[in-house]
Amino acid sequence: MPMGDIYPATIVGGSGDDNADVTVTVAAPGSGLSTYLCGIFADYDTDAATGKVTLQIDDTTAWVQTVMDTTDRWEFANPIRVGDNAALSVTLASGGATCQGMLTLQYFTATYDQKERLHVTAV
């Protein structure tokens, strides 16, 4: 249920099996709406051999970060505006043969004309 033209924050997540990528997808919100990404939380149950988080917007890679320890998070004081009616996908790469990953996103949806009232960062 929208609050004015801004929809409440949503938290979504996913987890994977040993040696498997974890992907969380937020569908395109509809015409005139944009998704604003507030934070990403990535976690491995053991030390990952190689840890990486990739943010994609409509199948285009927009941001890649290395996961430094078993747990890493990125909080965006100025939320990342994904784009008008654009889908968002975040993938936590496999951590290795005996390593399971967990990924959580926090985001909200707002009409594009709200961007002047929101302090956002364009990707």
Order of alpha helices (4+ residues) and beta strands (2+ residues): beta-beta-beta-beta-beta-beta-beta-beta-beta
